[in-house]
Amino acid sequence: MELQTIRKKLEEVAHMSQELKNTYYRLNDNEKKEFKIGYPMDVDVDELAKQLFEWSEIQFERNK
């Protein structure tokens, strides 16, 4: 079923975004500025990861 497939993909993206956030936190300020060049979102990287994780959790609960 396509819905289950996309929910699984969202879960994978959410986990990868958590890894991205954790690595991002370890960067110094100059590295963070360099990394964010071209980043189009209005929210910071850590907030994006948080939102993806929360969305994934909601979808996980709906899939039970």
mmCIF file of the N, C-alpha and C atoms, coordinates in Angstrom:
data_MODEL
# 
_entry.id   MODEL 
# 
loop_
_atom_site.group_PDB 
_atom_site.id 
_atom_site.type_symbol 
_atom_site.label_atom_id 
_atom_site.label_alt_id 
_atom_site.label_comp_id 
_atom_site.label_asym_id 
_atom_site.label_entity_id 
_atom_site.label_seq_id 
_atom_site.pdbx_PDB_ins_code 
_atom_site.Cartn_x 
_atom_site.Cartn_y 
_atom_site.Cartn_z 
_atom_site.occupancy 
_atom_site.B_iso_or_equiv 
_atom_site.pdbx_formal_charge 
_atom_site.auth_seq_id 
_atom_site.auth_comp_id 
_atom_site.auth_asym_id 
_atom_site.auth_atom_id 
_atom_site.pdbx_PDB_model_num 
ATOM 1   N N  . MET A 1 1  ? 0.851  -1.185 0.000  1.00 0.00 ? 1  MET A N  1 
ATOM 2   C CA . MET A 1 1  ? 0.000  0.000  0.000  1.00 0.00 ? 1  MET A CA 1 
ATOM 3   C C  . MET A 1 1  ? 0.888  1.237  0.000  1.00 0.00 ? 1  MET A C  1 
ATOM 4   N N  . GLU A 1 2  ? 0.554  2.197  -0.816 1.00 0.00 ? 2  GLU A N  1 
ATOM 5   C CA . GLU A 1 2  ? 1.378  3.398  -0.975 1.00 0.00 ? 2  GLU A CA 1 
ATOM 6   C C  . GLU A 1 2  ? 1.478  4.224  0.303  1.00 0.00 ? 2  GLU A C  1 
ATOM 7   N N  . LEU A 1 3  ? 0.402  4.299  1.065  1.00 0.00 ? 3  LEU A N  1 
ATOM 8   C CA . LEU A 1 3  ? 0.419  5.086  2.295  1.00 0.00 ? 3  LEU A CA 1 
ATOM 9   C C  . LEU A 1 3  ? 1.423  4.511  3.290  1.00 0.00 ? 3  LEU A C  1 
ATOM 10  N N  . GLN A 1 4  ? 1.466  3.208  3.421  1.00 0.00 ? 4  GLN A N  1 
ATOM 11  C CA . GLN A 1 4  ? 2.440  2.584  4.321  1.00 0.00 ? 4  GLN A CA 1 
ATOM 12  C C  . GLN A 1 4  ? 3.865  2.840  3.842  1.00 0.00 ? 4  GLN A C  1 
ATOM 13  N N  . THR A 1 5  ? 4.063  2.795  2.542  1.00 0.00 ? 5  THR A N  1 
ATOM 14  C CA . THR A 1 5  ? 5.391  3.040  1.972  1.00 0.00 ? 5  THR A CA 1 
ATOM 15  C C  . THR A 1 5  ? 5.854  4.449  2.269  1.00 0.00 ? 5  THR A C  1 
ATOM 16  N N  . ILE A 1 6  ? 4.993  5.424  2.067  1.00 0.00 ? 6  ILE A N  1 
ATOM 17  C CA . ILE A 1 6  ? 5.403  6.815  2.289  1.00 0.00 ? 6  ILE A CA 1 
ATOM 18  C C  . ILE A 1 6  ? 5.580  7.106  3.777  1.00 0.00 ? 6  ILE A C  1 
ATOM 19  N N  . ARG A 1 7  ? 4.792  6.462  4.620  1.00 0.00 ? 7  ARG A N  1 
ATOM 20  C CA . ARG A 1 7  ? 4.990  6.624  6.068  1.00 0.00 ? 7  ARG A CA 1 
ATOM 21  C C  . ARG A 1 7  ? 6.350  6.078  6.489  1.00 0.00 ? 7  ARG A C  1 
ATOM 22  N N  . LYS A 1 8  ? 6.744  4.949  5.915  1.00 0.00 ? 8  LYS A N  1 
ATOM 23  C CA . LYS A 1 8  ? 8.056  4.372  6.219  1.00 0.00 ? 8  LYS A CA 1 
ATOM 24  C C  . LYS A 1 8  ? 9.165  5.311  5.738  1.00 0.00 ? 8  LYS A C  1 
ATOM 25  N N  . LYS A 1 9  ? 8.996  5.896  4.562  1.00 0.00 ? 9  LYS A N  1 
ATOM 26  C CA . LYS A 1 9  ? 9.985  6.847  4.039  1.00 0.00 ? 9  LYS A CA 1 
ATOM 27  C C  . LYS A 1 9  ? 10.088 8.064  4.955  1.00 0.00 ? 9  LYS A C  1 
ATOM 28  N N  . LEU A 1 10 ? 8.949  8.558  5.436  1.00 0.00 ? 10 LEU A N  1 
ATOM 29  C CA . LEU A 1 10 ? 8.953  9.692  6.360  1.00 0.00 ? 10 LEU A CA 1 
ATOM 30  C C  . LEU A 1 10 ? 9.702  9.331  7.636  1.00 0.00 ? 10 LEU A C  1 
ATOM 31  N N  . GLU A 1 11 ? 9.481  8.137  8.141  1.00 0.00 ? 11 GLU A N  1 
ATOM 32  C CA . GLU A 1 11 ? 10.188 7.690  9.341  1.00 0.00 ? 11 GLU A CA 1 
ATOM 33  C C  . GLU A 1 11 ? 11.702 7.680  9.099  1.00 0.00 ? 11 GLU A C  1 
ATOM 34  N N  . GLU A 1 12 ? 12.118 7.188  7.942  1.00 0.00 ? 12 GLU A N  1 
ATOM 35  C CA . GLU A 1 12 ? 13.545 7.156  7.606  1.00 0.00 ? 12 GLU A CA 1 
ATOM 36  C C  . GLU A 1 12 ? 14.118 8.567  7.518  1.00 0.00 ? 12 GLU A C  1 
ATOM 37  N N  . VAL A 1 13 ? 13.382 9.470  6.870  1.00 0.00 ? 13 VAL A N  1 
ATOM 38  C CA . VAL A 1 13 ? 13.830 10.861 6.746  1.00 0.00 ? 13 VAL A CA 1 
ATOM 39  C C  . VAL A 1 13 ? 13.918 11.515 8.122  1.00 0.00 ? 13 VAL A C  1 
ATOM 40  N N  . ALA A 1 14 ? 12.948 11.244 8.977  1.00 0.00 ? 14 ALA A N  1 
ATOM 41  C CA . ALA A 1 14 ? 12.956 11.824 10.323 1.00 0.00 ? 14 ALA A CA 1 
ATOM 42  C C  . ALA A 1 14 ? 14.179 11.359 11.108 1.00 0.00 ? 14 ALA A C  1 
ATOM 43  N N  . HIS A 1 15 ? 14.509 10.084 10.999 1.00 0.00 ? 15 HIS A N  1 
ATOM 44  C CA . HIS A 1 15 ? 15.694 9.574  11.705 1.00 0.00 ? 15 HIS A CA 1 
ATOM 45  C C  . HIS A 1 15 ? 16.974 10.178 11.133 1.00 0.00 ? 15 HIS A C  1 
ATOM 46  N N  . MET A 1 16 ? 17.037 10.286 9.824  1.00 0.00 ? 16 MET A N  1 
ATOM 47  C CA . MET A 1 16 ? 18.222 10.888 9.207  1.00 0.00 ? 16 MET A CA 1 
ATOM 48  C C  . MET A 1 16 ? 18.329 12.364 9.568  1.00 0.00 ? 16 MET A C  1 
ATOM 49  N N  . SER A 1 17 ? 17.200 13.050 9.686  1.00 0.00 ? 17 SER A N  1 
ATOM 50  C CA . SER A 1 17 ? 17.246 14.467 10.052 1.00 0.00 ? 17 SER A CA 1 
ATOM 51  C C  . SER A 1 17 ? 17.720 14.642 11.495 1.00 0.00 ? 17 SER A C  1 
ATOM 52  N N  . GLN A 1 18 ? 17.418 13.675 12.356 1.00 0.00 ? 18 GLN A N  1 
ATOM 53  C CA . GLN A 1 18 ? 17.931 13.723 13.728 1.00 0.00 ? 18 GLN A CA 1 
ATOM 54  C C  . GLN A 1 18 ? 19.453 13.582 13.731 1.00 0.00 ? 18 GLN A C  1 
ATOM 55  N N  . GLU A 1 19 ? 19.960 12.695 12.883 1.00 0.00 ? 19 GLU A N  1 
ATOM 56  C CA . GLU A 1 19 ? 21.410 12.549 12.749 1.00 0.00 ? 19 GLU A CA 1 
ATOM 57  C C  . GLU A 1 19 ? 22.028 13.835 12.203 1.00 0.00 ? 19 GLU A C  1 
ATOM 58  N N  . LEU A 1 20 ? 21.361 14.439 11.227 1.00 0.00 ? 20 LEU A N  1 
ATOM 59  C CA . LEU A 1 20 ? 21.822 15.707 10.662 1.00 0.00 ? 20 LEU A CA 1 
ATOM 60  C C  . LEU A 1 20 ? 21.868 16.784 11.742 1.00 0.00 ? 20 LEU A C  1 
ATOM 61  N N  . LYS A 1 21 ? 20.805 16.860 12.543 1.00 0.00 ? 21 LYS A N  1 
ATOM 62  C CA . LYS A 1 21 ? 20.741 17.847 13.626 1.00 0.00 ? 21 LYS A CA 1 
ATOM 63  C C  . LYS A 1 21 ? 21.883 17.643 14.616 1.00 0.00 ? 21 LYS A C  1 
ATOM 64  N N  . ASN A 1 22 ? 22.113 16.401 15.008 1.00 0.00 ? 22 ASN A N  1 
ATOM 65  C CA . ASN A 1 22 ? 23.175 16.114 15.971 1.00 0.00 ? 22 ASN A CA 1 
ATOM 66  C C  . ASN A 1 22 ? 24.543 16.508 15.422 1.00 0.00 ? 22 ASN A C  1 
ATOM 67  N N  . THR A 1 23 ? 24.781 16.238 14.156 1.00 0.00 ? 23 THR A N  1 
ATOM 68  C CA . THR A 1 23 ? 26.044 16.629 13.528 1.00 0.00 ? 23 THR A CA 1 
ATOM 69  C C  . THR A 1 23 ? 26.126 18.143 13.407 1.00 0.00 ? 23 THR A C  1 
ATOM 70  N N  . TYR A 1 24 ? 25.016 18.768 13.059 1.00 0.00 ? 24 TYR A N  1 
ATOM 71  C CA . TYR A 1 24 ? 24.957 20.228 12.930 1.00 0.00 ? 24 TYR A CA 1 
ATOM 72  C C  . TYR A 1 24 ? 25.342 20.902 14.248 1.00 0.00 ? 24 TYR A C  1 
ATOM 73  N N  . TYR A 1 25 ? 24.857 20.355 15.359 1.00 0.00 ? 25 TYR A N  1 
ATOM 74  C CA . TYR A 1 25 ? 25.185 20.916 16.676 1.00 0.00 ? 25 TYR A CA 1 
ATOM 75  C C  . TYR A 1 25 ? 26.677 20.878 16.975 1.00 0.00 ? 25 TYR A C  1 
ATOM 76  N N  . ARG A 1 26 ? 27.383 19.922 16.392 1.00 0.00 ? 26 ARG A N  1 
ATOM 77  C CA . ARG A 1 26 ? 28.816 19.810 16.644 1.00 0.00 ? 26 ARG A CA 1 
ATOM 78  C C  . ARG A 1 26 ? 29.655 20.774 15.800 1.00 0.00 ? 26 ARG A C  1 
ATOM 79  N N  . LEU A 1 27 ? 29.046 21.431 14.820 1.00 0.00 ? 27 LEU A N  1 
ATOM 80  C CA . LEU A 1 27 ? 29.775 22.385 13.986 1.00 0.00 ? 27 LEU A CA 1 
ATOM 81  C C  . LEU A 1 27 ? 30.048 23.669 14.759 1.00 0.00 ? 27 LEU A C  1 
ATOM 82  N N  . ASN A 1 28 ? 31.140 24.338 14.414 1.00 0.00 ? 28 ASN A N  1 
ATOM 83  C CA . ASN A 1 28 ? 31.366 25.658 14.998 1.00 0.00 ? 28 ASN A CA 1 
ATOM 84  C C  . ASN A 1 28 ? 30.529 26.676 14.219 1.00 0.00 ? 28 ASN A C  1 
ATOM 85  N N  . ASP A 1 29 ? 30.481 27.912 14.673 1.00 0.00 ? 29 ASP A N  1 
ATOM 86  C CA . ASP A 1 29 ? 29.612 28.924 14.059 1.00 0.00 ? 29 ASP A CA 1 
ATOM 87  C C  . ASP A 1 29 ? 29.933 29.159 12.591 1.00 0.00 ? 29 ASP A C  1 
ATOM 88  N N  . ASN A 1 30 ? 31.211 29.192 12.245 1.00 0.00 ? 30 ASN A N  1 
ATOM 89  C CA . ASN A 1 30 ? 31.588 29.398 10.840 1.00 0.00 ? 30 ASN A CA 1 
ATOM 90  C C  . ASN A 1 30 ? 31.140 28.234 9.965  1.00 0.00 ? 30 ASN A C  1 
ATOM 91  N N  . GLU A 1 31 ? 31.282 27.023 10.467 1.00 0.00 ? 31 GLU A N  1 
ATOM 92  C CA . GLU A 1 31 ? 30.842 25.848 9.715  1.00 0.00 ? 31 GLU A CA 1 
ATOM 93  C C  . GLU A 1 31 ? 29.323 25.848 9.550  1.00 0.00 ? 31 GLU A C  1 
ATOM 94  N N  . LYS A 1 32 ? 28.600 26.268 10.586 1.00 0.00 ? 32 LYS A N  1 
ATOM 95  C CA . LYS A 1 32 ? 27.140 26.348 10.482 1.00 0.00 ? 32 LYS A CA 1 
ATOM 96  C C  . LYS A 1 32 ? 26.729 27.343 9.407  1.00 0.00 ? 32 LYS A C  1 
ATOM 97  N N  . LYS A 1 33 ? 27.384 28.495 9.372  1.00 0.00 ? 33 LYS A N  1 
ATOM 98  C CA . LYS A 1 33 ? 27.084 29.496 8.342  1.00 0.00 ? 33 LYS A CA 1 
ATOM 99  C C  . LYS A 1 33 ? 27.355 28.933 6.957  1.00 0.00 ? 33 LYS A C  1 
ATOM 100 N N  . GLU A 1 34 ? 28.479 28.251 6.802  1.00 0.00 ? 34 GLU A N  1 
ATOM 101 C CA . GLU A 1 34 ? 28.839 27.658 5.512  1.00 0.00 ? 34 GLU A CA 1 
ATOM 102 C C  . GLU A 1 34 ? 27.830 26.583 5.109  1.00 0.00 ? 34 GLU A C  1 
ATOM 103 N N  . PHE A 1 35 ? 27.442 25.757 6.056  1.00 0.00 ? 35 PHE A N  1 
ATOM 104 C CA . PHE A 1 35 ? 26.500 24.676 5.776  1.00 0.00 ? 35 PHE A CA 1 
ATOM 105 C C  . PHE A 1 35 ? 25.137 25.216 5.347  1.00 0.00 ? 35 PHE A C  1 
ATOM 106 N N  . LYS A 1 36 ? 24.728 26.337 5.918  1.00 0.00 ? 36 LYS A N  1 
ATOM 107 C CA . LYS A 1 36 ? 23.388 26.872 5.649  1.00 0.00 ? 36 LYS A CA 1 
ATOM 108 C C  . LYS A 1 36 ? 23.301 27.681 4.355  1.00 0.00 ? 36 LYS A C  1 
ATOM 109 N N  . ILE A 1 37 ? 24.416 27.845 3.644  1.00 0.00 ? 37 ILE A N  1 
ATOM 110 C CA . ILE A 1 37 ? 24.361 28.538 2.350  1.00 0.00 ? 37 ILE A CA 1 
ATOM 111 C C  . ILE A 1 37 ? 23.462 27.731 1.414  1.00 0.00 ? 37 ILE A C  1 
ATOM 112 N N  . GLY A 1 38 ? 22.446 28.373 0.891  1.00 0.00 ? 38 GLY A N  1 
ATOM 113 C CA . GLY A 1 38 ? 21.491 27.721 0.010  1.00 0.00 ? 38 GLY A CA 1 
ATOM 114 C C  . GLY A 1 38 ? 20.323 27.066 0.726  1.00 0.00 ? 38 GLY A C  1 
ATOM 115 N N  . TYR A 1 39 ? 20.324 27.079 2.047  1.00 0.00 ? 39 TYR A N  1 
ATOM 116 C CA . TYR A 1 39 ? 19.237 26.486 2.831  1.00 0.00 ? 39 TYR A CA 1 
ATOM 117 C C  . TYR A 1 39 ? 18.027 27.409 2.739  1.00 0.00 ? 39 TYR A C  1 
ATOM 118 N N  . PRO A 1 40 ? 16.925 26.955 2.146  1.00 0.00 ? 40 PRO A N  1 
ATOM 119 C CA . PRO A 1 40 ? 15.805 27.850 1.848  1.00 0.00 ? 40 PRO A CA 1 
ATOM 120 C C  . PRO A 1 40 ? 14.732 27.967 2.931  1.00 0.00 ? 40 PRO A C  1 
ATOM 121 N N  . MET A 1 41 ? 14.838 27.220 4.003  1.00 0.00 ? 41 MET A N  1 
ATOM 122 C CA . MET A 1 41 ? 13.761 27.178 4.985  1.00 0.00 ? 41 MET A CA 1 
ATOM 123 C C  . MET A 1 41 ? 13.817 28.366 5.940  1.00 0.00 ? 41 MET A C  1 
ATOM 124 N N  . ASP A 1 42 ? 12.647 28.743 6.452  1.00 0.00 ? 42 ASP A N  1 
ATOM 125 C CA . ASP A 1 42 ? 12.553 29.828 7.429  1.00 0.00 ? 42 ASP A CA 1 
ATOM 126 C C  . ASP A 1 42 ? 12.847 29.354 8.852  1.00 0.00 ? 42 ASP A C  1 
ATOM 127 N N  . VAL A 1 43 ? 12.945 28.051 9.051  1.00 0.00 ? 43 VAL A N  1 
ATOM 128 C CA . VAL A 1 43 ? 13.251 27.502 10.370 1.00 0.00 ? 43 VAL A CA 1 
ATOM 129 C C  . VAL A 1 43 ? 14.685 26.993 10.379 1.00 0.00 ? 43 VAL A C  1 
ATOM 130 N N  . ASP A 1 44 ? 15.286 26.976 11.563 1.00 0.00 ? 44 ASP A N  1 
ATOM 131 C CA . ASP A 1 44 ? 16.658 26.492 11.684 1.00 0.00 ? 44 ASP A CA 1 
ATOM 132 C C  . ASP A 1 44 ? 16.690 24.977 11.472 1.00 0.00 ? 44 ASP A C  1 
ATOM 133 N N  . VAL A 1 45 ? 17.860 24.456 11.228 1.00 0.00 ? 45 VAL A N  1 
ATOM 134 C CA . VAL A 1 45 ? 18.037 23.034 10.941 1.00 0.00 ? 45 VAL A CA 1 
ATOM 135 C C  . VAL A 1 45 ? 17.490 22.170 12.077 1.00 0.00 ? 45 VAL A C  1 
ATOM 136 N N  . ASP A 1 46 ? 17.746 22.548 13.315 1.00 0.00 ? 46 ASP A N  1 
ATOM 137 C CA . ASP A 1 46 ? 17.265 21.740 14.436 1.00 0.00 ? 46 ASP A CA 1 
ATOM 138 C C  . ASP A 1 46 ? 15.743 21.744 14.530 1.00 0.00 ? 46 ASP A C  1 
ATOM 139 N N  . GLU A 1 47 ? 15.116 22.876 14.204 1.00 0.00 ? 47 GLU A N  1 
ATOM 140 C CA . GLU A 1 47 ? 13.649 22.945 14.226 1.00 0.00 ? 47 GLU A CA 1 
ATOM 141 C C  . GLU A 1 47 ? 13.052 22.098 13.101 1.00 0.00 ? 47 GLU A C  1 
ATOM 142 N N  . LEU A 1 48 ? 13.681 22.099 11.952 1.00 0.00 ? 48 LEU A N  1 
ATOM 143 C CA . LEU A 1 48 ? 13.226 21.256 10.845 1.00 0.00 ? 48 LEU A CA 1 
ATOM 144 C C  . LEU A 1 48 ? 13.253 19.786 11.253 1.00 0.00 ? 48 LEU A C  1 
ATOM 145 N N  . ALA A 1 49 ? 14.343 19.357 11.868 1.00 0.00 ? 49 ALA A N  1 
ATOM 146 C CA . ALA A 1 49 ? 14.457 17.968 12.321 1.00 0.00 ? 49 ALA A CA 1 
ATOM 147 C C  . ALA A 1 49 ? 13.369 17.647 13.343 1.00 0.00 ? 49 ALA A C  1 
ATOM 148 N N  . LYS A 1 50 ? 13.114 18.567 14.246 1.00 0.00 ? 50 LYS A N  1 
ATOM 149 C CA . LYS A 1 50 ? 12.075 18.370 15.267 1.00 0.00 ? 50 LYS A CA 1 
ATOM 150 C C  . LYS A 1 50 ? 10.701 18.223 14.619 1.00 0.00 ? 50 LYS A C  1 
ATOM 151 N N  . GLN A 1 51 ? 10.393 19.079 13.654 1.00 0.00 ? 51 GLN A N  1 
ATOM 152 C CA . GLN A 1 51 ? 9.095  19.026 12.992 1.00 0.00 ? 51 GLN A CA 1 
ATOM 153 C C  . GLN A 1 51 ? 8.923  17.737 12.194 1.00 0.00 ? 51 GLN A C  1 
ATOM 154 N N  . LEU A 1 52 ? 9.971  17.304 11.511 1.00 0.00 ? 52 LEU A N  1 
ATOM 155 C CA . LEU A 1 52 ? 9.896  16.046 10.772 1.00 0.00 ? 52 LEU A CA 1 
ATOM 156 C C  . LEU A 1 52 ? 9.676  14.871 11.720 1.00 0.00 ? 52 LEU A C  1 
ATOM 157 N N  . PHE A 1 53 ? 10.360 14.889 12.853 1.00 0.00 ? 53 PHE A N  1 
ATOM 158 C CA . PHE A 1 53 ? 10.202 13.814 13.830 1.00 0.00 ? 53 PHE A CA 1 
ATOM 159 C C  . PHE A 1 53 ? 8.774  13.784 14.377 1.00 0.00 ? 53 PHE A C  1 
ATOM 160 N N  . GLU A 1 54 ? 8.231  14.947 14.721 1.00 0.00 ? 54 GLU A N  1 
ATOM 161 C CA . GLU A 1 54 ? 6.863  15.008 15.257 1.00 0.00 ? 54 GLU A CA 1 
ATOM 162 C C  . GLU A 1 54 ? 5.847  14.523 14.229 1.00 0.00 ? 54 GLU A C  1 
ATOM 163 N N  . TRP A 1 55 ? 6.025  14.934 12.980 1.00 0.00 ? 55 TRP A N  1 
ATOM 164 C CA . TRP A 1 55 ? 5.134  14.494 11.903 1.00 0.00 ? 55 TRP A CA 1 
ATOM 165 C C  . TRP A 1 55 ? 5.215  12.972 11.760 1.00 0.00 ? 55 TRP A C  1 
ATOM 166 N N  . SER A 1 56 ? 6.428  12.441 11.800 1.00 0.00 ? 56 SER A N  1 
ATOM 167 C CA . SER A 1 56 ? 6.631  11.002 11.689 1.00 0.00 ? 56 SER A CA 1 
ATOM 168 C C  . SER A 1 56 ? 5.943  10.261 12.835 1.00 0.00 ? 56 SER A C  1 
ATOM 169 N N  . GLU A 1 57 ? 6.035  10.797 14.040 1.00 0.00 ? 57 GLU A N  1 
ATOM 170 C CA . GLU A 1 57 ? 5.392  10.168 15.197 1.00 0.00 ? 57 GLU A CA 1 
ATOM 171 C C  . GLU A 1 57 ? 3.873  10.143 15.035 1.00 0.00 ? 57 GLU A C  1 
ATOM 172 N N  . ILE A 1 58 ? 3.295  11.219 14.549 1.00 0.00 ? 58 ILE A N  1 
ATOM 173 C CA . ILE A 1 58 ? 1.845  11.272 14.314 1.00 0.00 ? 58 ILE A CA 1 
ATOM 174 C C  . ILE A 1 58 ? 1.441  10.219 13.292 1.00 0.00 ? 58 ILE A C  1 
ATOM 175 N N  . GLN A 1 59 ? 2.198  10.134 12.209 1.00 0.00 ? 59 GLN A N  1 
ATOM 176 C CA . GLN A 1 59 ? 1.891  9.147  11.175 1.00 0.00 ? 59 GLN A CA 1 
ATOM 177 C C  . GLN A 1 59 ? 2.071  7.719  11.691 1.00 0.00 ? 59 GLN A C  1 
ATOM 178 N N  . PHE A 1 60 ? 3.075  7.507  12.530 1.00 0.00 ? 60 PHE A N  1 
ATOM 179 C CA . PHE A 1 60 ? 3.298  6.188  13.117 1.00 0.00 ? 60 PHE A CA 1 
ATOM 180 C C  . PHE A 1 60 ? 2.090  5.767  13.953 1.00 0.00 ? 60 PHE A C  1 
ATOM 181 N N  . GLU A 1 61 ? 1.576  6.690  14.763 1.00 0.00 ? 61 GLU A N  1 
ATOM 182 C CA . GLU A 1 61 ? 0.408  6.392  15.600 1.00 0.00 ? 61 GLU A CA 1 
ATOM 183 C C  . GLU A 1 61 ? -0.821 6.081  14.750 1.00 0.00 ? 61 GLU A C  1 
ATOM 184 N N  . ARG A 1 62 ? -0.966 6.767  13.635 1.00 0.00 ? 62 ARG A N  1 
ATOM 185 C CA . ARG A 1 62 ? -2.118 6.539  12.765 1.00 0.00 ? 62 ARG A CA 1 
ATOM 186 C C  . ARG A 1 62 ? -2.006 5.203  12.033 1.00 0.00 ? 62 ARG A C  1 
ATOM 187 N N  . ASN A 1 63 ? -0.817 4.686  11.942 1.00 0.00 ? 63 ASN A N  1 
ATOM 188 C CA . ASN A 1 63 ? -0.574 3.450  11.202 1.00 0.00 ? 63 ASN A CA 1 
ATOM 189 C C  . ASN A 1 63 ? -0.794 2.205  12.060 1.00 0.00 ? 63 ASN A C  1 
ATOM 190 N N  . LYS A 1 64 ? -1.002 2.368  13.352 1.00 0.00 ? 64 LYS A N  1 
ATOM 191 C CA . LYS A 1 64 ? -1.184 1.210  14.250 1.00 0.00 ? 64 LYS A CA 1 
ATOM 192 C C  . LYS A 1 64 ? -2.501 0.513  13.992 1.00 0.00 ? 64 LYS A C  1 
# 
